[in-house]
């Protein structure tokens, strides 16, 4: 794990992981431990860890790294107002760095997983016997909203989970 950033208010954390065999496990532990330290309820921690695991697995499978994971608490934009930090693509314009430490009904946990591959992930229909192919569908069904955006080098897949208010 490289580059942990944890602000004084505990509202943001960021890691960069190499694309190695234990990266998914290390990312899960980092997210779980951070959300525990922030006092997130077990149900939110478990869901965030599951979805991070799926997205980091995708990144690890298709790229050689590095893989970035970022957590931030922010104020929610109204439904349909756009994707966090995007300039188009899966949702329009928005702000990924909203009010850090926000709480209440207008607060969310923003989770981002970035890698150097510029191609956005594609959902696919997994059959009952398929070993993979369910990760993005799981994100889509579990998150308040989600999307992708291109960066200068690569892409970011993000999702939001509502925080209990």
N, C-alpha and C positions, 0 to 999 in steps of 0.2 A: 504494500500500500504506500502510495506516495502522495504528498501534498494535502494532508488533512487541514481544512480550514474550518474553524468553529468560532463564530463571532461571540463576543462577550454576552450578548443577549440570548445566545443559544438558538437562534432562529434559522441559521444556515450552516450547512456542512457540505464539504466537497472532497472527493477523493479521485485519484487517478490510479488505475490498476493496470498491470501488464496483462496481456492475453496469455495467461498460463493456466494449467489445469486446476489450480485451487482458487482462481479468481472469483468464481461464482460464490463459493463458500465464504471467502473473505469479505465480499461485498455484502452478502446477507448478514454476516455478523456485524459489520460496520453500521449498516442501516438499523438493525435491531438494537444495538447498544446505544446508538445516538438517540433513537426515538424513545428508548427506555429512559435515558438521562433527561430528555425533554418532558417526561411524564405522560407520554402518549398512551392511550388505552391499549390493552393487549389486542383487541380486535383490529385496530388501525395498524399497529406494529406488524401483526401477522399478515395482513393484506398487503401492506407496503413491501414487506420482505418477499412475499410470494411473487409480486409483480416485478420487483427489481431482479429477482432470480431469473425470471423468464426473459427479461430484456437483456440482462448481462449475458445469459446463455446464448441468445441470438448474436450479440456482438462478438462474443468469443468464438462462436462457430464460424462466422463469416469474415472476420477481420484479424489482423495480426496485432492489434492494439495501437495505442493505449485506449483504455475504456474509462470514461469519466462517469461518475455518479454524483449527483447533486441533490440535496434536500433543501427546501426552503418553505417556511411558513409565510403565507401572503394573503392579502385580502382578495376575495373572489371578485372577478368582473361578472356582470350579469350574464345569464345564459345566452350563448350565441354571440357574445361580444368579441370572441376571438381567442386565439391560441396564445399561451404564455410565450412571450419573446419572439413570436414569429412575425414574418413579414409577408404572410400569405400561406399557401399550402393548406394544411388541414384545419384552418379556422380563422385566419385573418390576423389583425394586429392585436397585441395585448402586452401586458407588463409582467415579466417573470419575477421581478424583484419588488413586489408590492410591499405592503406594510409588514415588516419583519416583526414577529412576535404577536401578530394579530390573533384575536380570539373571538369566539362568538359565531353566529350563524353565517357571517360573511368571510370566514377564514377557511383556508385549505392548505393541505400539504402538497406542495409541488415537488415532483420527483422527475429528474431528468437523467437519461442514460445516453452518453455520446460515444461515438467511435469515428474512425477516419474514413469509413466507407460512405461515399456520398449518396448511394442509392437508398431510397426509403424502403423500409420493410414492407412486405406484402402479406396480407392475410390470406390464408389458404384454408380450404375445407378439409379437415382431418377426418379420416375414416376411423371406425371403431378399433381397428388393429394397428393404426399408425402410432409410432413412437413419439412423434413430434407434430408440430403444426397447430398447436392450440394456444400458444403464448399470446399472440396479438388479440385473439378472440377473448381470451381471459382478461386482458387489459381492457378491451372495449366494453366488456360486460360488467367489470368491477369498478372502474374508475368513473368519477363524476364526468370527466371529459378527458380526452387524450389527443395526441397528434404527433406530427413530425415536423421538423424544420431543417433546412440545410444551413450549414455554417460555412466559414471560410475554408475549412478542411474537414469534410465529413458531414455527419448529420447528428441530430438529437431526437430521440423519442422521449416524449414527456407524458405525464399523466397527473391528474389532480385527484386527491381524496378529500372529501369534506371532513373538517374537524368538528368534533362534538362541541356544542356551544353552551 
